[in-house]
Amino acid sequence: METKNNHYFYVLECADTSLYAGYTNNLEKRVATHNAGKGAKYTKAHRPVKCVYYETFETKQEAMRAEYAFKQLQRNEKLKYIGGR
């Protein structure tokens, strides 16, 4: 049984200002993993990263749908989505 609101769609800003989006069920641990160079191939080469946006969802499927939809956007749309950062 899944715990409610324990699924995150998150957006990281990398050292070069590029954006990385992902899914996790433990946001703090996942960001630390990215910064340790073990989170993803992309972020390993673009450290350090900081979490600039996240949303919580009741199910993994909902969070992953949000991640997919975000990844389909153009950069300017992504920036508007996360609040103009």
PASEBA-1860 file (N, C-alpha, C; in nm, 3 decimals):
! residues 85
1> METKNNHY> 0.084/-0.120/0.000/0.000/0.000/0.000/0.088/0.125/0.000 ~ 0.060/0.218/-0.089/0.139/0.340/-0.101/0.099/0.442/0.006 ~ 0.197/0.512/0.058/0.172/0.619/0.154/0.126/0.743/0.078 ~ 0.024/0.808/0.129/-0.028/0.927/0.062/0.074/1.040/0.061 ~ 0.076/1.114/-0.050/0.160/1.232/-0.067/0.309/1.205/-0.042 ~ 0.353/1.087/-0.077/0.494/1.053/-0.060/0.561/1.031/-0.196 ~ 0.506/1.090/-0.299/0.560/1.077/-0.434/0.582/1.218/-0.488 ~ 0.703/1.241/-0.536/0.742/1.375/-0.577/0.783/1.380/-0.723
9> FYVLECAD> 0.737/1.483/-0.790/0.793/1.527/-0.917/0.877/1.648/-0.877 ~ 1.004/1.649/-0.919/1.092/1.757/-0.876/1.172/1.812/-0.994 ~ 1.218/1.936/-0.978/1.302/2.000/-1.078/1.427/2.052/-1.008 ~ 1.542/2.016/-1.064/1.670/2.063/-1.013/1.726/2.167/-1.108 ~ 1.793/2.266/-1.053/1.871/2.358/-1.134/2.018/2.318/-1.116 ~ 2.083/2.293/-1.226/2.223/2.250/-1.223/2.316/2.371/-1.221 ~ 2.444/2.347/-1.196/2.542/2.454/-1.186/2.546/2.541/-1.312 ~ 2.518/2.481/-1.427/2.520/2.557/-1.553/2.384/2.618/-1.587
17> TSLYAGYT> 2.293/2.621/-1.494/2.155/2.671/-1.502/2.062/2.583/-1.584 ~ 2.109/2.467/-1.628/2.018/2.376/-1.697/1.923/2.315/-1.594 ~ 1.812/2.262/-1.643/1.711/2.204/-1.555/1.707/2.053/-1.573 ~ 1.683/1.983/-1.463/1.669/1.837/-1.464/1.543/1.804/-1.388 ~ 1.457/1.721/-1.444/1.332/1.682/-1.379/1.335/1.534/-1.348 ~ 1.272/1.497/-1.237/1.269/1.357/-1.200/1.156/1.322/-1.106 ~ 1.156/1.196/-1.066/1.057/1.141/-0.973/1.132/1.078/-0.856 ~ 1.077/1.088/-0.737/1.131/1.018/-0.621/1.022/1.002/-0.515
25> NNLEKRVA> 1.050/0.915/-0.419/0.961/0.905/-0.304/1.031/0.956/-0.177 ~ 1.153/1.009/-0.193/1.227/1.069/-0.082/1.310/1.185/-0.138 ~ 1.254/1.302/-0.134/1.313/1.418/-0.203/1.450/1.457/-0.147 ~ 1.462/1.470/-0.017/1.590/1.511/0.041/1.701/1.413/0.008 ~ 1.672/1.286/0.019/1.772/1.183/-0.010/1.811/1.185/-0.158 ~ 1.713/1.206/-0.244/1.739/1.205/-0.388/1.827/1.323/-0.429 ~ 1.801/1.441/-0.375/1.883/1.558/-0.407/2.025/1.535/-0.358 ~ 2.041/1.480/-0.238/2.174/1.449/-0.186/2.245/1.348/-0.275
33> THNAGKGA> 2.172/1.250/-0.325/2.230/1.149/-0.414/2.278/1.214/-0.544 ~ 2.199/1.304/-0.598/2.241/1.377/-0.719/2.370/1.454/-0.692 ~ 2.375/1.523/-0.579/2.494/1.604/-0.548/2.617/1.520/-0.516 ~ 2.595/1.395/-0.480/2.706/1.303/-0.455/2.759/1.242/-0.585 ~ 2.693/1.274/-0.697/2.735/1.223/-0.826/2.682/1.085/-0.858 ~ 2.580/1.042/-0.783/2.525/0.907/-0.803/2.379/0.907/-0.845 ~ 2.322/1.024/-0.866/2.179/1.032/-0.894/2.141/1.001/-1.037 ~ 2.211/1.058/-1.131/2.181/1.040/-1.273/2.304/1.080/-1.352
41> KYTKAHRP> 2.319/1.020/-1.467/2.434/1.051/-1.552/2.440/1.200/-1.584 ~ 2.325/1.260/-1.614/2.322/1.402/-1.650/2.367/1.489/-1.534 ~ 2.310/1.470/-1.416/2.343/1.559/-1.305/2.485/1.536/-1.255 ~ 2.539/1.417/-1.274/2.676/1.389/-1.232/2.772/1.487/-1.299 ~ 2.747/1.520/-1.424/2.833/1.611/-1.499/2.795/1.758/-1.483 ~ 2.688/1.788/-1.410/2.639/1.926/-1.399/2.621/1.970/-1.254 ~ 2.697/1.912/-1.164/2.686/1.945/-1.022/2.754/2.077/-0.991 ~ 2.716/2.139/-0.878/2.613/2.096/-0.785/2.474/2.132/-0.837
49> VKCVYYET> 2.375/2.068/-0.777/2.236/2.094/-0.815/2.160/2.141/-0.692 ~ 2.051/2.212/-0.719/1.962/2.252/-0.609/1.818/2.232/-0.654 ~ 1.736/2.192/-0.562/1.594/2.171/-0.593/1.527/2.307/-0.599 ~ 1.466/2.338/-0.713/1.400/2.467/-0.730/1.248/2.455/-0.737 ~ 1.198/2.330/-0.744/1.054/2.311/-0.754/1.021/2.166/-0.725 ~ 0.909/2.144/-0.659/0.857/2.008/-0.645/0.707/2.010/-0.621 ~ 0.645/1.902/-0.654/0.503/1.880/-0.628/0.489/1.744/-0.563 ~ 0.392/1.728/-0.474/0.367/1.599/-0.413/0.239/1.539/-0.471
57> FETKQEAM> 0.237/1.406/-0.477/0.124/1.333/-0.533/0.093/1.212/-0.446 ~ -0.028/1.164/-0.456/-0.069/1.047/-0.380/-0.016/0.918/-0.441 ~ 0.009/0.916/-0.572/0.057/0.793/-0.636/0.179/0.820/-0.721 ~ 0.256/0.716/-0.741/0.374/0.724/-0.827/0.334/0.759/-0.970 ~ 0.226/0.703/-1.017/0.179/0.726/-1.153/0.148/0.873/-1.177 ~ 0.083/0.938/-1.082/0.051/1.080/-1.097/0.179/1.165/-1.104 ~ 0.273/1.134/-1.018/0.400/1.209/-1.017/0.477/1.189/-1.147 ~ 0.477/1.069/-1.197/0.551/1.041/-1.320/0.482/1.103/-1.441
65> RAEYAFKQ> 0.350/1.113/-1.438/0.278/1.184/-1.545/0.317/1.332/-1.546 ~ 0.327/1.391/-1.427/0.366/1.532/-1.417/0.509/1.551/-1.469 ~ 0.598/1.458/-1.435/0.736/1.465/-1.483/0.739/1.457/-1.636 ~ 0.667/1.363/-1.693/0.665/1.347/-1.839/0.612/1.473/-1.906 ~ 0.502/1.527/-1.854/0.443/1.647/-1.914/0.542/1.764/-1.907 ~ 0.612/1.778/-1.796/0.711/1.885/-1.782/0.822/1.871/-1.884 ~ 0.867/1.750/-1.905/0.978/1.726/-1.998/0.940/1.755/-2.143 ~ 0.811/1.763/-2.173/0.766/1.793/-2.309/0.767/1.943/-2.338
73> LQRNEKLK> 0.783/2.025/-2.234/0.779/2.170/-2.250/0.911/2.226/-2.302 ~ 0.904/2.342/-2.365/1.022/2.417/-2.403/1.079/2.484/-2.278 ~ 1.206/2.522/-2.281/1.269/2.579/-2.162/1.192/2.700/-2.106 ~ 1.149/2.791/-2.193/1.077/2.909/-2.143/0.947/2.869/-2.075 ~ 0.881/2.765/-2.125/0.759/2.715/-2.062/0.790/2.649/-1.928 ~ 0.902/2.579/-1.922/0.944/2.516/-1.797/0.970/2.622/-1.690 ~ 1.038/2.728/-1.729/1.067/2.836/-1.633/0.938/2.899/-1.583 ~ 0.843/2.920/-1.673/0.714/2.976/-1.632/0.643/2.879/-1.538
81> YIGGR> 0.648/2.751/-1.566/0.585/2.646/-1.485/0.637/2.647/-1.342 ~ 0.769/2.663/-1.327/0.828/2.659/-1.193/0.832/2.796/-1.126 ~ 0.774/2.894/-1.189/0.762/3.024/-1.126/0.861/3.128/-1.172 ~ 0.910/3.114/-1.293/0.994/3.216/-1.351/1.137/3.224/-1.298 ~ 1.185/3.120/-1.237/1.323/3.120/-1.185/1.423/3.139/-1.295
END
